[in-house]
Amino acid sequence: MPLTFPNPCRSFDEARKAVRFLGHDGMFEVPFYVEAAALSRGAPTRTTEAACLLAFDAARNAIHEAATAAYAKGRRTIYVLTADDFR
């Protein structure tokens, strides 16, 4: 079964400075994080929780594409997407 993103929920993880979201591969949940730096595009003032969640929502399709590409490279416990994943 391909990776899907049926649940639109996302949350900000202050300790990781990243937005957490879930993908699903069949019945398995696959946790992903997108680093705040990847969402802020180099603007340090945009790394607040509210700014990161808004940026995530605006780029959701591109984030899901990057997550799918990262997942296709091999199975891991968690996936952390960085700015390099969006080039």
C-alpha positions in Angstrom: 0.0 0.0 0.0 1.3 3.5 -0.8 2.0 6.1 1.9 -1.0 8.3 2.5 -1.8 11.3 4.7 -5.5 10.9 5.6 -5.2 12.8 8.9 -4.7 16.6 8.5 -3.6 17.0 12.1 -0.2 18.5 12.8 1.5 19.8 16.0 4.5 21.8 16.9 7.2 20.0 18.9 9.0 22.7 20.9 11.9 20.5 21.9 12.6 19.5 18.3 11.7 22.9 16.8 9.7 21.0 14.2 6.1 20.3 13.1 5.0 16.7 13.6 2.6 14.9 11.3 1.6 11.4 10.5 1.6 9.4 7.3 0.0 5.9 7.0 1.2 2.9 5.2 -1.7 0.6 5.4 -2.5 0.2 9.1 1.0 1.5 10.2 1.5 5.1 11.3 4.6 6.7 10.1 5.8 9.8 12.1 7.3 12.7 10.3 8.9 16.0 11.5 9.6 19.1 9.4 12.3 21.3 10.9 11.3 24.9 11.6 14.3 26.0 9.6 12.9 24.2 6.5 9.5 26.0 7.0 10.9 29.4 7.7 13.1 29.5 4.6 15.9 31.2 6.5 13.8 33.8 8.3 14.5 33.2 12.1 11.5 35.2 13.1 9.2 32.7 11.5 10.2 29.8 13.7 7.4 30.4 16.3 4.7 27.7 16.7 2.1 29.8 15.0 4.3 30.7 12.1 5.5 27.1 11.6 2.0 25.7 11.6 0.8 28.4 9.1 3.8 27.6 6.9 3.1 23.9 7.1 -0.5 24.4 6.1 0.6 26.6 3.1 3.1 24.0 1.9 1.2 20.8 2.8 1.3 19.3 -0.7 5.1 19.9 -1.1 5.7 18.5 2.4 3.7 15.4 1.6 5.7 15.0 -1.6 9.0 15.3 0.3 7.8 12.9 3.0 6.8 10.3 0.3 10.2 10.7 -1.3 12.0 10.2 2.0 9.8 7.2 2.9 10.6 5.6 -0.5 14.3 5.7 0.3 14.0 3.2 3.1 12.0 2.4 6.3 13.0 4.2 9.5 11.4 4.7 12.9 10.9 8.5 12.3 11.6 10.8 9.4 12.9 14.3 9.8 12.6 16.6 6.8 15.1 19.4 6.4 15.5 22.2 4.0 17.5 19.9 1.8 14.5 17.7 1.2 12.7 20.6 -0.5 15.4 21.5 -3.1 
